[in-house]
Each structure stands twice: as C-alpha cells, then as structure tokens.
C-alpha cells in the first residue's frame, strides 16, 4: 500500500510533495527525502525537469532508488527562487531579526510580549539559517543534480534541511498563537494578566513550546535508514545514498499508520487549531480595538485626561501592530495547511490530487513564508513608536528619548508597575 509515499507530501521547510508510481514502495518512489510540512526549508518533489545547466543526467536517474535533489523539486522554479533570491533574503533576515532581538532585549523593553516577539524572531531566523548552506550549495552553485554521498552527508542533509528547520518553524507557529492569546488576555481580560502573563510564566511557556516541537520532530531523526549503493554516473561507477524507511517503523506499526499519525498531528495541532484560533483571536482583538478607540475619543473630549489618553493610544497601536503580524502569518501559512490537508485526504481516500500542480504551489508558498520573515521588522518600525525610539537610541548618534511619562514604554498599562505588568512595545 504505502499510500502516503506513493503519493506523499512532506511538510517541512518547503512541503515536499511527491507523486510516485502506483504500487511502488517508499524507498523506490524517486527516493524523495521525507520532509515535514510547514517549514520554510522543505521543497517540493516532482519528476525530473529540464535544467538550465549544461550536464548530462542519466535517463534512469529519477527512476532510481538513491537520493538526488533534481528528482525531488521542480528545479525550474526552485533554482531561481532558492538559488538566486534566497541568499539575499537570508542576509536581510539575519540583519533584521538580529536588530529585533537587540532592540527588544534592552532592559526597558523587556516585557512578556517582547520576550515572545524575540523568540519568534530567533525561530524564524534559525528556520532559514540552518538549511541555508545546503540551499546555497545545491541551488546557487548548481549541484542539485549530483547524487548525495557519503552517508553522513545524506543524514546531515536530511536533518539540516528538514527536521531542525521544521522544529523551529513549528515553534514559531505556536509562539504566534501564544502571542495572540497573551495580547487577548491583556486587552479583554486585564485582571487575569497579573496572574498568567508574568515573565516567569512566559519563560516557562517558551521552554514548553520548544520542547514539544522537538519531541514532535524527534522520530524524524530515526525513521529513515541510509545505505551505500553503487551506480553508473556519467560513465563512472560512483557510490551514492539509498534511503529507506527504518525497520522499526514497519516492525511496530506500518508506514501508512506512522505517517498518518504524523500528518494528522500536524494538521490538527500545527495547522488547524493554531490558524483557527488565530483568526478568532484576531477578530476579538479587532473588536476590542474599536471599543478602545471609542473610549479614547471620549477621553479626548474631556479635560485632564491626556495621560490616560496617551496610554490608551499606545496600547491600541500595540494591539493593531500584533493584529498585522498575525495576519501576515495567516496569509502565508493557511495555503500550506490546505495543501497538507488535501494530501492526507488524497492518500487515505484514494482521491486523485494533481501533485505536479501541488508541488509548485507548495514551493511558492514556502518561498513566501521565507519572504515574510524580515517583514516583521518593517511592521515594528512602521507601527511602534517605542521600537523606533529605542532603535534610534542604539544606532543613531545623538538621539536621546525622554523616558518620563510621555511614552507608554516607560509608563503603565494596567495600574501600578510590577514585574507582572505589561508595558507596551
């Protein structure tokens, strides 16, 4: 049977979709590397495509059972996107996300919300940074057509290109949900914030999120075996890696059951619940924002309410900024979630899914996920006065910001300042 890997989707850094031969096994269906869907480092899998590089590919390359990246991605699109554009995005992402961490780590900016934003910036950066050496080697330098060898390199490719990036991307998804829930508590249930939205609780939440993401991906480190085979490549006998499902998978369950549980878990806990919850929380935050704006307009009509009005204005700006951050996240994540769900339905119900089209859609979707990583810096600069002020203090000489009363970065949102109180970004 092996339906999941006769028609399989791997939803890690790029959402690896593969359409194999009917009745084939996982290890012989183009030898595609198993990936984990939603990561910005996975890539799609299709049959061999025409390449813009002058070399000779054996005719049976994509019907062989060894690892070859040309047979796993639509290279017509992958080479320009991940070979030429991605290196520039990598540099921009490293610079911008590092600046986010530097600014938000300043003592006066260290709040529960900002700690979550810092963790998101680090996870997004690592999602792209860890597979970057492989992407540059494969696509920028044009080595994607070559068989991968030795076995240690094959395993490193699998771990760095799929497992670890997928872990960090999963963490980023759950951190985004934690951020929205935290802001919802502050805005709609302020008294509860003193109990739940404390710095110790936030650090515990970050630890549990990273731990759960690591546990979720832990079996992917051991569910494949690699062995040496010799093939004829360009009139030479060379050693290459052959990848197959680990024996323990078939011994304790089956491929179908293993990947069915894996994908169902991802669909429910990594895609469906976070996306639905974020849509609902975004609606609630928007409605609360409208009420807060009406309250601010009322305060503006009264005398001696300027201080309270400034606090409310900054709080509204922070809420609006986080709504934009979550909205950008949903725009790039929902399409990949839909394709993942369609893949599982296609594999379990024998419904035909056009994997050639799906592969291209997933590749572009994952590219847009990568593209969204440096956008948060622009959102913070454009919508947060406090972020801009701190940035200018750090990197522009002669800039001095008044820290007394005029900015809610140093003022209070929910009463007297304590270690449990949230200050506005």
C-alpha positions, -999 to 999 in steps of 0.1 A, spaced: 0 0 0 22 28 13 -2 54 0 14 82 19 46 77 0 32 66 -33 15 100 -33 33 117 -5 37 152 9 64 162 32 57 193 50 88 207 65 108 236 52 91 236 18 64 210 19 78 181 -1 51 166 -23 59 135 -43 39 116 -68 52 81 -71 44 51 -92 13 32 -84 22 2 -62 58 14 -56 74 14 -22 87 44 -3 123 36 -9 119 33 -47 94 61 -55 120 87 -67 139 82 -33 125 115 -21 136 126 13 109 127 39 102 162 50 79 178 75 52 202 60 51 239 70 87 247 72 104 272 50 132 248 42 113 219 27 109 217 -10 85 200 -34 91 168 -53 82 161 -89 96 141 -118 128 154 -134 125 187 -151 146 205 -177 176 222 -162 194 254 -173 228 238 -166 250 220 -191 254 185 -178 243 150 -187 218 133 -164 213 96 -169 179 88 -182 171 65 -153 181 90 -126 146 97 -114 135 61 -115 164 50 -93 163 45 -56 190 68 -45 189 104 -32 190 130 -60 177 165 -54 168 171 -91 141 144 -87 127 159 -56 120 195 -66 106 214 -96 140 228 -104 126 252 -130 113 273 -101 135 261 -72 167 272 -88 158 309 -93 138 312 -60 162 293 -37 194 297 -56 193 333 -65 167 351 -44 171 332 -12 207 342 -4 196 379 -4 166 371 18 190 352 41 212 382 46 182 406 51 166 382 76 197 378 96 202 415 98 166 425 105 159 397 130 191 404 148 181 440 151 148 430 165 165 409 192 189 436 201 162 463 204 137 442 223 164 428 247 171 462 261 162 464 298 134 490 294 119 469 265 119 436 283 82 427 287 62 394 283 51 404 248 85 415 237 101 382 250 77 363 228 85 385 198 122 379 204 117 342 205 97 344 172 125 364 155 151 338 166 130 308 155 123 324 121 159 332 116 171 297 125 144 282 103 162 298 73 198 299 86 202 262 93 193 249 58 209 279 41 244 262 35 226 233 17 204 256 -3 233 277 -15 254 246 -23 225 228 -41 208 257 -60 232 287 -61 262 266 -70 241 243 -92 249 210 -75 213 198 -72 217 173 -100 245 154 -83 239 123 -61 245 129 -24 273 110 -7 287 98 18 260 85 42 270 111 69 263 139 43 229 123 34 219 123 70 232 159 76 211 170 45 180 153 60 185 168 95 195 203 85 172 207 55 141 191 71 140 181 107 156 211 125 140 238 103 107 222 107 111 221 145 119 258 146 90 267 122 66 247 144 78 266 174 73 299 156 37 289 148 29 281 184 47 312 196 25 333 173 -5 317 189 9 323 224 15 360 214 -21 364 203 -35 347 234 -13 369 256 -25 401 239 -61 389 241 -58 385 279 -42 419 283 -69 437 262 -100 417 270 -93 403 305 -68 427 320 -72 414 357 -60 379 346 -28 393 331 -13 398 366 -17 361 372 -9 345 339 11 369 318 42 372 341 78 369 330 84 336 347 52 321 331 64 334 297 98 318 300 81 285 310 58 288 280 88 293 257 105 263 271 75 240 268 68 252 232 104 244 221 103 211 240 70 200 224 83 210 189 115 190 195 96 159 207 72 162 177 101 160 153 123 136 173 111 104 155 121 121 121 157 117 132 154 80 132 126 70 107 150 66 78 180 44 71 207 52 46 229 26 29 256 27 2 248 16 -34 270 19 -65 256 33 -97 269 44 -131 270 81 -133 285 99 -163 303 67 -174 318 62 -139 309 39 -111 302 61 -80 288 54 -45 255 71 -36 230 70 -7 199 49 -9 172 59 16 145 37 30 121 37 59 137 24 91 129 -11 102 114 -1 135 86 18 116 74 -14 99 81 -36 129 60 -16 154 34 -2 130 34 4 93 44 32 70 8 42 64 0 43 101 32 61 111 28 89 85 -10 90 90 -5 98 127 23 122 119 3 142 94 -29 142 114 -10 156 144 5 183 122 -29 191 106 -47 194 140 -20 209 163 3 227 139 -21 239 112 -58 237 120 -60 247 157 -34 275 156 -49 290 124 -85 288 135 -76 301 170 -56 330 155 -84 340 132 -109 341 162 -84 359 184 -77 385 156 -114 392 153 -118 396 191 -88 419 192 -101 440 164 -135 444 181 -117 453 213 -96 478 194 -127 495 181 -141 498 216 -108 512 229 -107 537 201 -142 549 210 -131 552 246 -101 572 235 -123 596 215 -144 601 246 -113 608 267 -101 634 242 -134 653 247 -126 656 284 -101 678 302 -72 665 323 -73 631 306 -42 635 284 -20 610 302 -47 583 302 -54 590 265 -17 586 256 -16 552 274 -47 541 255 -33 553 222 -1 534 226 -19 503 238 -42 505 207 -11 508 185 4 477 200 -28 457 196 -31 469 159 6 460 153 1 425 166 -30 421 146 -10 429 115 18 405 125 -7 376 130 -25 385 97 8 382 77 14 349 94 -20 336 84 -17 347 48 14 326 43 5 297 65 -31 289 55 -23 278 19 3 253 30 -22 239 56 -48 235 29 -24 215 6 -13 193 36 -50 185 43 -56 177 7 -26 154 6 -38 134 36 -73 132 21 -59 121 -12 -37 95 4 -64 80 27 -94 81 4 -77 75 -30 -88 108 -43 -66 120 -71 -45 151 -64 -25 167 -91 9 166 -74 27 184 -102 5 215 -95 6 209 -58 44 207 -58 47 241 -75 21 257 -52 39 244 -21 72 256 -33 59 291 -39 40 290 -6 72 281 13 91 308 -5 65 334 6 69 320 42 106 328 39 98 362 24 76 370 54 105 366 79 120 401 75 87 418 72 81 419 110 110 444 114 93 467 89 60 463 108 76 471 142 94 502 127 63 514 109 38 509 137 56 511 170 69 545 181 87 529 211 105 504 188 117 533 166 128 554 196 149 526 211 163 517 177 174 553 172 190 555 206 210 524 199 222 531 163 219 568 157 243 591 175 230 620 195 195 606 198 180 610 233 145 600 241 125 614 270 117 584 292 94 602 316 57 598 312 55 606 275 58 571 263 40 541 275 72 521 271 81 535 305 45 541 317 19 516 328 -9 498 311 -27 481 339 -21 500 371 10 503 393 42 490 377 51 455 389 71 426 375 38 411 363 27 442 344 28 445 307 43 476 291 36 484 255 61 476 227 
